[in-house]
């Protein structure tokens, strides 16, 4: 089993090594008495130490050591502190569960750290069920656990993720460290190229995936504390405000930190299962060779399967996929699952993939990836909704820019130039109509002077003012197309691969479309937070810290500013730890 795992990563078991630290980690870590006195660099370092050991032990097939290391990690102060920090600082930090509690003070966070160490006789509360809109007008149920249950789930996620990474399918890209939907569009673009001859695709849809995963299968196959796992599975859901309770009979509630990880582990092994079903089709001789070109590309519970012929997908692959799912209490949704020619095109994870005729191409065709039609419609709808609220131009720009940046970031590695241009034109039409409606008495030249500016050769840039600062709209039609490099088959928890993932994190962070000031600050600091030394990614909540406070004469200049995580910024402001304060002064992020 260990050798099979290692072969996925081209690893020699004998060469695997544990991460070495020059001093005993358990003796080098002191427990602080205050939330703001926690040394986050040491905290993350110790968690990384345990996760590296877990990955190596799993690849070597040492299940006893895996269990011991998991127990040590979830009991460690570092693991518990990191879990509380993540839950208390992410975008759901102000969304309570059924008990209405949130961790919004330092004392509550410290109390949570110590409570996470007391899990004997643990009882999980029901999740608070809410509904969020899905594309097409339908609603998706989300189960929001209490903060404490969320913290415990994230703590076990830290201990489970290195094992899941070792067992992951090669082309599984959802909710994995160093992977994203950008890898999906890149690998699909390569597989659909005419030279690959993947001419047909099974677009698979699993019926009620999260609601129907068999609990018995989860209990047998998810390697963690079974009592805690059973509590999560049987917790049930409480409707608010009707107070209607739903028992947890099957499935995993969407909304908890560990749900995507369990989803991934449930479907890991699908690629190998499908490969076994078509193994007899491979033909090789001295003269010719033939392959069915079967590949499973998956993002969480969404996946497609490629093949060279429609018959292979219909008669062999589709039944094999159903057999795999049946063992887990799942089934294909035959109404939504379909087999499609790549020449017709299909949508997957927000991208439209299609092979077009091209006489200049090597095989008379070429693979192109574009934004989906629905994606463009939703963006136009959002732009329209923001503009029609009839507020000031500054407020409109403030709300529009994150939407435009996010959309451009998602599609800038595809053939999206035409889409960017059309969105830019649509944006101009909407802002000009708004300006004319807002100020009916102004003539053409007065409107242009008041609401538009020029930058270099570019004219007609929508502008506004907010809190005495001039803002300009994000120029989506000026976004350059930059191809994404596919993630290698590396494990982020192995020491030998650490440098690769650090460089990849930096490259992905630097390619994010930040606003101009943050981009300059992050570029200067190599895209790292200077408190915790972790890379700042586009989804992180960050703030700009002024080294010399403005109330003491500091200014907004680049030399007096630094981008920090929100929690790190709070620590810088409130810590009383002499060693941390001395460290911050040495690194010139705190004024003497």
Secondary structure, 3 states (H helix, E strand, C coil): CHHHHHHHCCCCHHHCCCCCCCCCHHHHCCCCCCHHHCCHHHHHHHHHHHHHHHHHHHHCCCHHHHHHHHHHHHHCHHHHHHHHHHHHHCCCCCCCCCCCCCCCCHHHHHHHHHHCCCCCCCCCCCEEEEEEECCCCCEEEEEECCHHHHHHHHHHHHHHHHHHHHHCCCCECCCCCCCCHHHHHHHHHHHCCCCCCCCEEEEECECCHHHHCCHHHHHHHCCCCHHHHHHHHHCCEEECCCCCEECCCCCCCCCCCCHHHHHHHHHCCHHHHHHHHCHHHCEECCCCEECCCCEEEEECCEEEEEECCHHHHHHHHHHHHHHHHHCCCCCECCCCCEEEECCCCEEECCEEEEEEECCCCCCCEEEEEEECHHHHHHHHHHHHHHHCCCCCHHHHHHHHHHHHHHHHHHHCCCCCHHHHHHHHHHHHHHHHHHHHHHCCCCCHHHHHHHHEEEECCEEEEEEEEECCEEEECCCHHHCCCCCCCCCCCCCCCCHHHHHHHHHHHHHHHHHCCCCHHHHHHHHHCCCECCCCCCECCCCCCEEEEECCCHHHCCCCCHHHEEEEEHHHHHHHHHCCCHHHHHHHHHCCCCCC
